[in-house]
């Protein structure tokens, strides 16, 4: 999955908590994905962290393979062509 996982402070929703009165917020994981020109953000639950980070890492690994393949293909395109061997008749 293409995206970024990062820590973000958020309010918990309890009125009596310090975060509701402008105090320190609670750290939470957020996933941001840009898809079709639109940025989408989603809260990552504690149980989902490893799964989501694994999906992002798999995507990054795939792009490393694509870049390596592109490098090889570019080298092949830039290589001098091999002249065909002319065979004698007879």
N, C-alpha and C positions, 0 to 999 in steps of 0.2 A: 504494500500500500504506500502510495506517495503521501508524505505528510511530515509533520514535525510534532513531537511530543515534548511538552515543556511544563514547568511548574508555574502555577498562577494562583495568586491569593483570591479567596472568594468568601462571601458571607455565608454563614451557616443557616440563617433564617430564624434563629431564636431571638426574641426581643431582648432578653436579659443578657445576652452575650456581649462581650466588649467589641466584637466586630460590627455589631449593629450601631454602636455609638461612635464609629470612626476609629476604633482601636485596630490592633493587628488582625489581619485576616487569616483564615485557615488555608494552608497550602493544599492545592489540588492539582491533579494532572489534567492537561488539556491536549487535545489533538486538533491540529489545524491542517486542513487540506484545501488546496486550490484546484478546483475541478470545473472545467468549462468556463474559465475566466471569473468564477465566483469563489470567494473564500468561505469555507465552512468550518465551524468549530464545534467540538463535542467534548463533554466531560468524560474522562476515562475513570471508570470505577476501579477500586483497589484490586479486585480480582481479575480485571482485564489488562492490567499494566504489562505483564510479560507477553501476553498474546499480541497486543497492539504494537509494542516495541519490536517484537519478532517480525511482524508484518512489515513494518517500516524498514527494518534491517534487511529483510529478504528483497524488498524493492531496490534498496541501495546496492545490494550485491548483484542483482540482475543488471542494473545500469553499469556496473563495473565490467561485467561480461560484454555488454553491448559496446562499450567504449573500447575494450580490448579487441573485439572483432572488427570494429571500424578501423582501428589502427592497422591491423593485419591487412584488411582489404585495401586500404589506402596505399600501403607499401606494395602490394601486388599490382595495383593500378599504375604506380609510379616506376615499377621495375622495367628495365629495358626488355623488349620482346625478344624471345629466342628465335634466331633465324632457322627456318626449316632446312634440313639436310637434303641436298640435291642428290638423287640417286642416278647412277649411270644405267643407261639401257644397254643390254646386250650381253 
